[in-house]
Amino acid sequence: MKGLTAKEEELMAFFWEKGPLFVKEILTFYDDPKTHFNTLSTIVRGLEEKRYLNQINLL
């Protein structure tokens, strides 16, 4: 299994703490300026490819 980047680890902390989330819900955890939705979505897809997340973790 591949390691996590700093941003991936930051996102995984949200999933570990909160449980299953929509990407739009993750956006609410960031202060302005917020990370763009598409950027977060790409990182989440990468976490799925690395098998850190699956459809159970994502709503």
Secondary structure by P-SEA (a helix, b strand, c coil): cccccaaaaaaaaaaaccccccaaaaaaacccccccaaaaaaaaaaaaaaccccccccc
